[in-house]
Amino acid sequence: MKFNQLKAVALSSIFIILNACSEDTTSDLTTSDAVTISVESSNFIAAGLATPITIESRTLSDGSTADCYKIVVTGTPTDHEMGPWCPSNIYDDATAGGIWLENGEVYDVDGAFVKNLATFYNDDTWMLYNATTGEITKTTTETECDEAANPNVGEEYENYCVECLPSYVSDVTHTYYIPVTPKIAATPYVFSTGLGGGPGGPGTAISTVPSNRGLAFNGVVFDAPAPTDNILSAYTLAPFDDAGGHINLAAGYHYHAATGLSKKITQTDNHAAMIGYALDGYGIFENTDEDGNEATDLDDSRGHYDAVRGYHYHVDKAGNNNFINGLRGEYAL
């Protein structure tokens, strides 16, 4: 009798263990969420739009069709100033320049930073200033911007601080399509690890995966990581402004880091503020909550789920030159 009771307990325990494993496996293969938050087009600042937002039916990355917001942006933020980027003299303070991102840290690009580049990178080739006057060598025309602000910059721009001005791209617009309601992908999409593509992530790399990560509420794109290795190998410096953005003639003004200066929507439960949408329609939130704490349960795409916001992303730290690592949802082609 006692043996039979023990046997029953043992079998019951095995059933519980197997059942728990089964439940865990199912949760790893999520195909739907209890809460899915649709994109709210009114969150975008109207002044950053070239035309009003409309809805179009588009083909998604899985071949299905869905209603998507057509968002045409100017790329010019109206919620903060652009620049400055390069200081003019090695005696300038931090207000005269922007920031630089290196090894997870954010550095002020003031005159002292430029003067100290040879020490900072342990390479005496760095010399972006006139030793007599302290004047910093930087691009000053649209042509110089065009030639210097690209990964294949020529030797003639060695030891230049690259600064492209908003007036060079005042007529630039870009069009983005974002699903009105996010749709979970069977496998998360990986951002390319190639030039300007980013650090990669989960799932399988596919050639159609966009390099852009999403849009801030002011209409400025969250771009792929800046190709800083190429920039530095040419002995150029292309700083970001304090908002984490800079300009090239093709992309216009774009972000490479989230520093907290663009529009944000604060949450009522101490959660990190919302700052935009990824290209799959899921929300993008700041790196830390109101107490300065980072989420500890993010997946490989830098996202997680809660019952208030549904699935959503948290951006990487500004110093990492990165936003999110992949797309968990289908995106418009």
C-alpha positions in Angstrom: 0.0 0.0 0.0 2.8 2.4 1.0 4.7 1.5 -2.2 1.6 2.2 -4.3 1.2 5.6 -2.7 4.9 6.5 -3.3 4.5 5.3 -6.9 1.5 7.6 -7.4 3.4 10.5 -5.9 6.3 9.8 -8.2 4.2 9.6 -11.3 2.3 12.8 -10.3 5.7 14.6 -9.9 6.8 13.4 -13.3 3.6 14.6 -14.8 4.0 18.1 -13.2 7.6 18.3 -14.4 6.7 17.3 -17.9 3.7 19.6 -18.0 5.9 22.5 -16.8 8.5 21.8 -19.5 5.7 21.7 -22.1 4.4 25.1 -21.0 7.9 26.6 -21.1 8.4 25.3 -24.7 5.1 26.8 -25.8 5.9 30.2 -24.3 9.2 30.3 -26.3 7.2 29.8 -29.5 4.8 32.7 -29.0 2.6 33.4 -32.0 0.3 35.9 -30.4 0.2 38.3 -27.5 -2.6 38.9 -25.1 -2.0 42.7 -25.6 -0.9 44.2 -28.9 -0.7 48.0 -29.1 -1.3 49.5 -32.5 0.7 52.5 -33.7 -0.9 55.8 -32.7 -0.2 58.2 -35.6 -1.1 61.3 -33.6 2.1 60.7 -31.5 4.1 62.0 -34.4 4.8 65.8 -34.3 3.0 67.3 -37.3 5.7 69.9 -37.9 8.2 67.0 -38.7 6.0 65.6 -41.5 6.3 66.6 -45.1 2.7 65.5 -45.8 -0.1 64.2 -43.5 0.1 60.6 -42.5 -2.1 58.3 -44.6 -2.8 54.5 -44.7 -1.9 52.2 -47.5 -2.1 48.5 -48.0 1.4 47.1 -48.3 3.1 43.7 -48.6 4.9 42.7 -45.5 8.1 40.7 -45.1 6.2 37.4 -44.7 4.3 38.0 -48.0 1.0 38.9 -46.4 -0.6 42.3 -46.8 -1.6 44.8 -44.1 -2.6 48.4 -43.6 0.4 50.5 -43.0 1.0 54.1 -42.2 2.7 56.1 -44.9 4.9 58.6 -43.1 6.8 61.2 -45.1 9.2 63.1 -42.9 11.4 66.1 -43.4 14.0 64.7 -41.0 14.2 68.2 -39.3 13.4 68.0 -35.6 11.2 70.7 -34.2 11.6 69.7 -30.6 15.3 70.4 -30.2 18.1 72.3 -32.0 20.5 70.5 -34.4 24.2 70.9 -33.8 26.7 72.0 -33.0 29.1 69.3 -34.0 32.7 70.4 -34.3 34.2 73.1 -32.0 36.3 75.8 -33.8 39.2 76.0 -31.4 41.0 73.7 -28.9 40.1 76.2 -26.2 36.3 75.9 -26.8 34.1 74.4 -24.1 31.5 71.7 -24.5 28.8 74.1 -25.7 30.7 74.6 -29.0 30.7 70.9 -30.0 28.7 67.7 -29.9 29.5 64.3 -28.6 31.4 61.2 -29.6 30.5 57.5 -28.8 33.3 55.1 -27.9 33.3 51.8 -26.1 29.9 52.4 -24.5 30.7 55.9 -23.2 29.6 59.3 -24.4 32.3 62.0 -24.6 31.8 65.8 -25.0 33.6 66.9 -28.2 35.0 70.1 -26.8 38.3 71.7 -27.8 40.2 69.7 -25.2 38.8 66.4 -26.6 40.0 67.3 -30.1 43.4 68.3 -28.8 43.8 65.0 -26.9 42.8 62.7 -29.8 46.4 61.4 -30.3 46.5 60.3 -26.6 42.9 59.1 -26.6 43.5 56.7 -29.6 47.2 56.2 -28.8 48.2 57.3 -32.3 50.3 60.4 -33.1 48.8 60.7 -36.6 45.8 62.5 -35.0 46.3 66.3 -35.3 43.0 68.1 -36.2 44.2 71.6 -35.2 46.8 74.3 -35.9 49.4 74.0 -33.2 50.0 77.8 -33.3 46.5 79.2 -33.3 44.5 76.2 -31.9 42.1 76.5 -34.8 40.4 73.1 -35.5 40.4 71.9 -39.2 36.8 71.1 -40.2 34.6 70.9 -43.3 33.0 74.3 -44.2 31.2 73.7 -47.5 28.5 71.4 -48.9 31.1 69.9 -51.3 33.5 69.1 -48.4 30.6 67.6 -46.5 29.7 65.4 -49.4 33.3 64.2 -49.9 34.2 63.8 -46.2 31.0 62.4 -44.8 31.2 58.9 -46.3 32.9 55.7 -45.3 35.4 55.9 -48.3 36.7 59.4 -47.5 39.9 60.4 -49.3 43.3 61.1 -47.8 42.8 64.8 -48.5 40.4 64.9 -45.5 42.8 63.2 -43.1 42.6 65.1 -39.8 39.4 66.9 -40.5 36.4 67.3 -38.2 33.4 66.6 -40.4 30.4 68.9 -39.9 27.5 68.9 -42.3 25.0 71.7 -41.8 21.1 71.6 -41.9 21.1 74.1 -44.8 22.6 71.4 -47.0 19.6 69.1 -46.7 16.7 71.5 -46.2 14.8 69.9 -49.2 15.4 66.2 -48.2 12.4 64.0 -47.4 12.1 60.3 -46.7 9.1 58.0 -46.8 8.6 55.1 -44.3 5.8 52.5 -44.1 5.0 51.1 -40.6 2.3 48.5 -40.0 -0.7 50.0 -38.2 -0.9 46.9 -36.0 2.3 44.9 -35.3 2.4 41.3 -36.5 4.7 38.8 -34.8 7.2 37.2 -37.2 7.8 33.5 -37.1 11.5 34.2 -36.5 12.9 37.6 -35.4 14.7 39.4 -38.2 18.4 40.2 -37.9 19.9 43.6 -38.8 22.9 43.2 -41.1 26.3 43.1 -39.6 27.8 44.7 -42.7 28.9 48.3 -43.0 26.4 50.6 -41.3 24.1 47.6 -40.6 24.6 47.1 -36.9 25.6 44.5 -34.5 23.3 41.7 -35.6 20.9 39.8 -33.4 18.6 36.8 -33.3 17.1 34.8 -36.2 18.3 34.7 -39.7 19.7 37.6 -41.7 17.6 38.5 -44.8 18.7 40.9 -47.5 15.4 42.9 -47.4 15.7 43.8 -43.7 16.0 47.6 -43.5 19.0 49.3 -42.1 16.9 51.9 -40.4 15.5 50.8 -37.0 12.5 53.1 -36.6 11.2 56.7 -36.3 11.3 59.1 -33.4 8.1 61.1 -32.8 9.7 64.1 -34.3 10.2 62.3 -37.6 13.9 61.7 -37.4 15.0 58.2 -38.2 16.7 55.9 -35.7 19.6 54.8 -38.0 22.0 51.9 -38.0 25.1 52.2 -36.0 27.5 54.8 -37.5 30.5 53.2 -39.2 32.9 54.7 -36.7 35.7 52.3 -37.6 35.8 53.6 -41.1 35.5 57.2 -40.0 38.4 56.8 -37.5 40.6 54.8 -39.9 40.6 57.9 -42.2 41.7 60.1 -39.3 38.4 62.0 -39.4 36.0 62.7 -36.7 32.3 63.1 -37.4 30.7 64.0 -34.1 27.0 63.7 -33.2 25.2 66.6 -31.7 23.9 66.4 -28.1 20.7 64.7 -29.4 22.8 61.9 -30.9 22.3 63.0 -34.5 24.4 64.3 -37.4 23.9 64.9 -41.2 25.0 63.4 -44.5 23.6 64.6 -47.8 21.8 61.3 -48.6 20.2 60.5 -45.2 19.8 64.1 -44.0 19.7 64.5 -40.2 19.5 61.1 -38.5 20.1 59.7 -35.0 22.7 57.1 -33.9 22.0 57.3 -30.2 19.1 58.2 -28.0 20.1 60.8 -25.4 16.7 62.0 -24.2 16.3 65.2 -26.1 13.6 64.2 -28.5 9.9 64.0 -27.7 9.1 61.3 -25.2 5.8 60.0 -23.7 6.2 59.4 -20.0 4.5 56.3 -18.5 2.3 56.4 -15.4 4.0 53.3 -13.8 7.6 54.4 -13.6 8.4 52.5 -16.8 10.8 54.0 -19.3 9.4 56.7 -21.5 8.3 56.0 -25.1 10.3 57.7 -27.8 9.1 56.3 -31.1 8.2 53.2 -33.2 10.3 50.5 -34.8 9.7 49.7 -38.4 7.6 46.7 -37.4 5.2 48.9 -35.5 6.3 48.0 -32.0 7.0 50.8 -29.6 10.5 52.0 -28.8 11.2 53.1 -25.2 14.2 54.7 -23.5 17.0 52.6 -22.1 16.1 53.1 -18.4 13.1 53.6 -16.3 12.4 56.7 -14.1 14.7 55.4 -11.4 17.6 54.9 -13.9 17.2 51.1 -14.0 17.7 49.0 -17.2 15.3 46.2 -18.0 16.9 42.8 -17.2 14.7 40.5 -19.2 15.2 41.8 -22.8 15.3 39.3 -25.6 18.0 39.3 -28.3 16.2 42.0 -30.2 16.2 44.2 -27.1 12.5 43.8 -26.5 10.1 42.3 -23.9 6.4 42.1 -23.2 4.2 43.6 -20.5 0.4 43.8 -20.2 0.3 47.6 -20.5 2.5 48.2 -23.5 2.4 44.7 -25.1 5.7 43.8 -26.8 8.1 46.7 -27.1 11.8 47.6 -27.4 14.2 49.4 -25.2 17.1 51.3 -26.9 20.7 50.5 -26.1 22.8 52.8 -24.0 23.8 55.9 -26.0 27.5 55.1 -25.9 27.0 51.8 -27.7 26.1 53.6 -31.0 23.0 51.3 -31.3 19.3 51.3 -30.8 17.8 47.8 -31.1 19.3 44.6 -32.4 16.5 43.2 -34.6 12.8 43.3 -35.5 10.5 40.9 -33.7 7.7 41.7 -36.1 7.0 41.8 -39.8 7.9 45.0 -41.7 6.6 46.6 -44.8 8.5 46.0 -48.1 
